Amino acid sequence: MAGAVDGFTINDPFWGSEGSGSAEDWFRLFLASDKRPDAGYAEPATYTVQYLDGGRWREVPASETVPERPRANLNEVRFAEVTTTALRVVTAHQQGHATGPEEIQVHGAG
């Protein structure tokens, strides 16, 4: 159970239902006092990846996003090679929600 609330979203340990044999499972969190959970975050309506080019932000060339429309927790962007000192993700929020990335990974070719 500790893995479900340790602040990490991708690493072991994590909570799972493997071995339960049930069609439905659940886990419960006990809160220290009455709380009103924040439900204000959602995946962005749209997003783009930009790179810094001579002091100007430009959209990365020939980008491909998987999945095609943003989804919570995992979105992958592949794009043509650029040389830069900085990247940024520009998000358009869904109405009434905020956006909060959980993790960003950048893999280079060299």
C-alpha positions in Angstrom: 0.0 0.0 0.0 2.9 2.4 0.7 3.7 2.4 -3.0 0.3 4.0 -3.8 1.1 7.1 -1.8 4.9 7.5 -1.9 5.0 10.5 -4.4 6.4 8.4 -7.2 4.3 7.6 -10.3 6.3 5.1 -12.2 8.6 3.2 -9.8 8.2 0.1 -7.7 6.7 -0.5 -5.3 3.2 0.3 -6.5 -0.3 -0.9 -5.5 -1.7 -3.6 -7.7 -4.4 -6.2 -7.8 -2.3 -9.0 -9.1 -3.3 -12.3 -7.5 -6.6 -11.1 -6.0 -8.7 -13.2 -8.4 -11.5 -10.6 -8.1 -13.1 -8.7 -11.1 -13.1 -5.6 -9.0 -10.6 -4.3 -6.3 -10.2 -1.2 -4.2 -7.9 0.5 -1.7 -8.8 3.0 0.9 -6.9 6.0 2.2 -7.4 7.2 5.8 -6.9 11.0 6.0 -5.7 12.7 9.2 -8.8 15.0 9.2 -11.7 16.1 7.0 -10.2 17.1 3.6 -11.6 18.4 0.3 -9.6 16.6 -2.3 -8.4 18.8 -5.2 -9.9 17.5 -8.4 -8.7 20.5 -10.5 -6.1 18.9 -12.6 -6.6 17.2 -16.0 -4.6 16.4 -19.1 -4.2 19.4 -21.3 -6.6 20.1 -24.1 -3.6 20.5 -26.4 0.2 20.9 -26.0 3.2 21.6 -28.1 6.9 21.1 -27.6 9.2 24.1 -28.3 13.0 24.6 -28.4 15.1 27.7 -27.9 16.7 28.9 -31.1 18.9 32.0 -30.9 16.7 33.6 -28.2 13.4 32.7 -29.8 11.0 29.8 -29.0 10.1 27.7 -32.0 7.9 24.6 -32.3 9.9 21.4 -32.8 9.9 20.3 -36.5 8.0 17.3 -37.8 6.5 16.3 -34.4 4.5 13.1 -33.9 2.4 12.7 -30.8 1.3 9.4 -29.3 -1.6 9.3 -28.5 -2.8 11.8 -31.1 -4.9 13.7 -28.5 -3.5 14.3 -25.0 -4.2 11.8 -22.3 -3.5 11.7 -18.6 -0.2 10.2 -17.4 1.6 9.3 -20.7 2.1 11.3 -23.9 5.0 10.8 -26.2 6.4 13.3 -28.7 8.9 12.4 -31.4 10.5 15.1 -33.5 13.3 15.8 -36.0 16.7 16.5 -34.5 17.3 20.0 -33.1 20.3 21.5 -31.2 19.3 23.7 -28.3 20.0 24.6 -24.7 16.3 24.5 -23.6 13.0 22.8 -24.4 9.5 23.7 -23.1 6.0 22.3 -23.2 3.2 24.8 -23.9 -0.2 23.6 -22.7 -3.7 24.8 -23.4 -5.8 23.8 -20.3 -9.2 22.2 -20.4 -11.8 24.7 -19.2 -12.0 24.8 -15.5 -8.9 22.7 -14.9 -5.2 23.1 -14.4 -2.4 21.1 -15.9 0.5 19.5 -14.0 3.2 17.4 -15.7 4.2 14.4 -13.6 7.5 13.8 -15.4 9.4 14.9 -18.6 12.0 12.8 -20.2 14.3 13.9 -23.0 16.3 11.4 -24.9 19.1 12.6 -27.3 20.7 11.0 -30.2 24.2 11.9 -29.0 
